[in-house]
Amino acid sequence: MEEQSISISKQSGSFVEGDVNINGGDFVARDKVINITNQYNQVSDSLASHVPRKLSEAEAEYFIIDTASLVDYHVTQLEKNLGASLFITPVRIGTTEEIPDGGETRMYQVNQYQININFDKLGIAKGVQVISGLTERAYSLEHWPLVLSKMGIAVTQQPDIVAPAARRWTKYLGYSIAVFADKPAGNIWSVRIYKISNR
């Protein structure tokens, strides 16, 4: 499956994917991009039903990572596909929402992206965050449908929280999803998705 051509003009604030143009605040055009990117979202039909697997070469050209094939799986299963982590950082109790009892954060290099995955004390993945590689693509916050589709997620509702440098869904299919820009009206630099703890 080939990715449609993408070009971004920072001066005009417009985005082009195939024959769809998006200008800042153009929600109709943004919804067209949701429809376009849904064809790529055959990897994960929903966050509720998933299996751990490695993306094919064709899928890896479009996707950053398939979130649904990471969350709720053990580190040994995931590292069969991701390879060894670059760094392991202990996480203290109460430091992060998805692992309230503590655990660890492991950093991975996935193509041009660096990704942190939070594991609980049993080694089960509970959340993922892209921490490097997005800024260079120059996606604005209006491009959140495209960026989330590249994480293997088709979000079909507007964000619960809209801030100058972020969009957030507080409970989408049992997950918290956030897209962050590097500054107000800037480029997306990070995406964070985690399973909401039942504690």
Wavefront OBJ file of the C-alpha trace (Angstrom):
o trace
v 0.000 0.000 0.000
v 1.613 3.287 -1.021
v 1.387 6.418 1.079
v -0.249 9.321 -0.647
v 2.033 12.257 -1.272
v 2.269 14.766 1.557
v 3.480 18.331 1.339
v 3.363 20.958 4.031
v 3.711 24.701 3.747
v 4.487 26.359 7.065
v 4.006 29.838 5.618
v 0.423 29.279 4.506
v -0.457 26.883 7.313
v -1.874 24.505 4.744
v -1.501 20.756 4.393
v -1.936 18.670 1.278
v -2.455 14.913 1.179
v -3.406 13.675 -2.257
v -6.069 16.081 -3.456
v -7.235 17.251 -0.015
v -6.096 20.638 1.271
v -6.345 21.551 4.930
v -6.047 25.099 6.169
v -5.911 25.915 9.863
v -9.382 25.461 11.350
v -10.797 23.769 8.234
v -12.741 20.986 9.943
v -14.478 19.736 6.775
v -11.160 19.117 5.026
v -9.747 17.588 8.205
v -12.620 15.106 8.265
v -11.774 14.169 4.672
v -8.285 13.298 5.884
v -9.868 11.074 8.551
v -11.578 9.170 5.732
v -8.365 8.969 3.709
v -6.275 7.766 6.626
v -8.860 5.209 7.730
v -7.815 3.042 4.792
v -4.427 2.693 6.502
v -5.997 1.813 9.834
v -6.513 -1.835 9.009
v -3.683 -2.695 11.410
v -5.800 -1.910 14.487
v -9.551 -1.866 14.099
v -9.819 -0.602 17.660
v -7.764 -0.286 20.804
v -10.082 -2.806 22.453
v -9.053 -5.776 20.258
v -5.400 -6.250 19.451
v -2.513 -8.688 19.179
v 1.245 -8.129 19.374
v 2.812 -8.186 15.922
v 5.456 -6.572 13.799
v 4.444 -4.172 11.022
v 5.130 -5.333 7.496
v 7.588 -3.299 5.407
v 4.701 -1.676 3.504
v 2.903 -0.774 6.751
v 6.125 0.558 8.293
v 6.359 3.112 5.475
v 3.116 4.709 6.695
v 2.879 3.913 10.414
v 5.083 5.196 13.202
v 3.993 2.323 15.439
v 0.875 0.230 16.010
v -0.159 1.266 19.519
v -2.726 -1.481 19.930
v -0.114 -4.188 19.380
v 1.974 -2.799 22.272
v -0.363 -2.033 25.171
v -1.057 -4.903 27.605
v 1.813 -7.054 26.365
v 4.955 -8.146 28.190
v 8.308 -6.549 27.458
v 9.777 -9.848 26.224
v 6.989 -10.198 23.640
v 7.405 -6.616 22.445
v 11.175 -6.716 22.184
v 10.929 -9.634 19.758
v 9.548 -7.056 17.301
v 11.057 -3.788 18.567
v 14.528 -5.026 19.440
v 16.361 -4.159 22.635
v 15.668 -0.840 24.336
v 18.186 2.012 24.174
v 17.619 3.097 27.787
v 15.724 1.868 30.836
v 14.608 4.397 33.448
v 12.947 3.403 36.734
v 9.564 5.065 37.396
v 8.640 5.782 41.017
v 5.224 5.221 42.571
v 2.786 8.025 41.704
v 4.975 9.498 38.947
v 2.832 8.680 35.928
v -0.870 7.930 35.502
v -0.685 4.651 33.602
v 1.635 2.950 36.099
v 0.595 4.430 39.474
v 2.495 1.732 41.372
v 5.697 2.451 39.490
v 7.631 0.431 36.966
v 9.995 1.486 34.203
v 10.212 3.475 30.980
v 12.093 1.935 28.077
v 13.211 3.958 25.059
v 13.247 2.377 21.581
v 14.401 3.546 18.177
v 11.708 2.780 15.580
v 12.937 3.928 12.174
v 13.405 7.724 12.510
v 11.353 7.944 15.728
v 12.316 7.547 19.373
v 9.541 6.049 21.457
v 9.129 5.617 25.212
v 7.036 2.728 26.481
v 5.943 2.614 30.124
v 5.844 -0.842 31.734
v 4.310 -1.700 35.085
v 6.195 -3.707 37.724
v 5.205 -6.957 35.999
v 6.722 -5.792 32.707
v 3.356 -5.155 31.000
v 3.201 -2.180 28.606
v 0.632 0.427 29.654
v 1.514 3.492 27.589
v 3.541 4.773 24.667
v 4.908 8.205 23.761
v 6.680 9.367 20.615
v 9.415 11.684 21.901
v 11.502 12.363 18.784
v 11.070 12.398 15.017
v 7.698 14.138 14.622
v 8.838 17.774 14.638
v 10.759 17.305 11.403
v 7.530 16.274 9.627
v 6.030 19.725 10.396
v 2.506 18.526 11.264
v 0.384 21.227 12.900
v -2.170 20.424 15.607
v -4.872 20.466 12.912
v -3.224 17.337 11.498
v -3.999 15.227 14.563
v -6.202 12.753 12.602
v -3.305 11.934 10.296
v -0.731 11.691 13.092
v -2.956 9.451 15.235
v -3.643 7.243 12.218
v 0.135 6.832 11.951
v -0.013 5.506 15.522
v -2.550 2.898 14.371
v -5.577 4.682 15.840
v -8.635 6.119 14.129
v -10.065 8.708 16.537
v -13.488 9.748 15.285
v -14.429 12.353 17.871
v -13.190 15.855 18.606
v -10.737 16.299 21.496
v -12.113 16.785 25.003
v -9.477 19.422 25.733
v -8.212 21.966 23.215
v -5.234 24.051 24.343
v -2.962 26.366 22.326
v -0.239 23.683 22.180
v -2.161 20.438 22.773
v -5.208 18.313 21.995
v -6.385 15.703 24.488
v -8.946 12.924 24.692
v -9.422 12.068 28.366
v -11.139 8.685 27.909
v -11.296 7.244 24.397
v -12.030 3.497 24.450
v -10.416 3.353 27.890
v -7.317 5.290 26.830
v -5.970 8.783 27.381
v -4.614 10.302 24.161
v -2.685 13.556 23.878
v -1.025 15.340 20.954
v 1.490 18.069 21.839
v 2.941 20.907 19.762
v 6.366 22.401 20.420
v 4.741 25.810 21.003
v 1.321 27.467 20.538
v 0.371 27.135 16.856
v 3.600 25.164 16.372
v 4.395 21.704 15.029
v 3.455 18.423 16.700
v 6.478 17.092 18.560
v 4.937 14.306 20.661
v 1.995 11.921 20.943
v 1.202 10.140 24.204
v -1.273 7.274 24.529
v -1.846 5.244 27.660
v -4.355 2.842 29.099
v -6.334 4.365 31.953
v -5.610 2.546 35.216
v -8.572 0.935 36.997
v -7.133 1.859 40.399
l 1 2 3 4 5 6 7 8 9 10 11 12 13 14 15 16 17 18 19 20 21 22 23 24 25 26 27 28 29 30 31 32 33 34 35 36 37 38 39 40 41 42 43 44 45 46 47 48 49 50 51 52 53 54 55 56 57 58 59 60 61 62 63 64 65 66 67 68 69 70 71 72 73 74 75 76 77 78 79 80 81 82 83 84 85 86 87 88 89 90 91 92 93 94 95 96 97 98 99 100 101 102 103 104 105 106 107 108 109 110 111 112 113 114 115 116 117 118 119 120 121 122 123 124 125 126 127 128 129 130 131 132 133 134 135 136 137 138 139 140 141 142 143 144 145 146 147 148 149 150 151 152 153 154 155 156 157 158 159 160 161 162 163 164 165 166 167 168 169 170 171 172 173 174 175 176 177 178 179 180 181 182 183 184 185 186 187 188 189 190 191 192 193 194 195 196 197 198 199
